[in-house]
């Protein structure tokens, strides 16, 4: 089985993801649980960035997902932001 390719997002792409989640929450009157700076306070990874963790690539929250869904946990360490 081939290893998935790591795709690193640019600072502009990361900023767009943060803005998309903020806008989603405002437009849908949802609480903004995701860290505003994008950095998980448990694992210190950017929730919107992809990471190579040795034998596995973890995907961050995509721009599409940030603009359509409420983010409630870290995609890397799975820490809940709403408990």
C-alpha positions in Angstrom: 0.0 0.0 0.0 1.3 3.5 -0.9 1.8 6.1 1.7 -0.4 9.1 1.4 1.4 12.3 0.2 1.9 15.1 2.7 0.3 18.3 1.5 1.5 21.3 3.5 -0.9 24.3 3.5 0.5 27.9 3.0 0.0 30.6 5.6 -2.6 32.1 3.3 -4.5 28.8 3.1 -4.4 28.4 6.9 -5.7 32.0 7.4 -8.6 31.2 5.0 -9.5 28.1 7.0 -9.5 30.1 10.3 -11.7 32.8 8.7 -14.0 30.2 7.2 -14.7 28.6 10.6 -15.2 32.0 12.2 -17.7 33.0 9.4 -19.5 29.7 9.6 -20.0 30.1 13.3 -21.2 33.7 13.0 -23.6 33.0 10.1 -25.1 29.9 11.7 -25.2 31.3 15.2 -23.0 28.5 16.5 -20.4 28.8 19.3 -16.8 29.1 18.1 -15.1 26.1 19.8 -12.0 25.9 17.6 -8.9 27.7 18.8 -9.0 31.1 17.1 -5.2 30.9 16.3 -5.7 27.4 14.9 -3.3 25.8 17.4 -4.6 23.0 19.5 -3.9 23.6 23.2 -3.3 19.9 23.9 -1.0 18.8 21.0 0.2 22.2 19.8 -0.5 21.3 16.2 -2.4 23.6 13.8 -5.8 22.0 13.4 -5.9 23.2 9.7 -2.5 21.8 8.8 -1.5 18.3 7.7 1.2 16.4 9.5 3.5 13.5 8.8 3.6 11.5 12.1 6.2 9.0 10.9 4.1 6.1 9.7 0.8 8.0 9.2 -0.2 11.3 7.7 -2.9 13.2 9.7 -5.1 15.6 7.8 -6.1 18.9 9.2 -9.5 20.5 8.7 -10.0 21.5 5.1 -11.2 24.9 3.9 -14.4 23.2 2.6 -15.0 21.5 6.0 -14.3 24.7 8.0 -16.8 26.6 5.9 -19.6 24.0 6.2 -19.2 22.3 9.6 -18.7 23.2 13.3 -15.2 22.2 14.5 -15.5 20.6 17.9 -12.2 18.7 18.3 -8.7 18.4 17.1 -8.2 16.2 14.0 -4.8 15.2 15.2 -5.1 14.3 18.9 -8.9 14.3 19.0 -9.1 16.6 22.1 -12.7 17.9 22.4 -13.0 21.7 22.5 -16.6 21.7 23.8 -16.5 19.7 27.0 
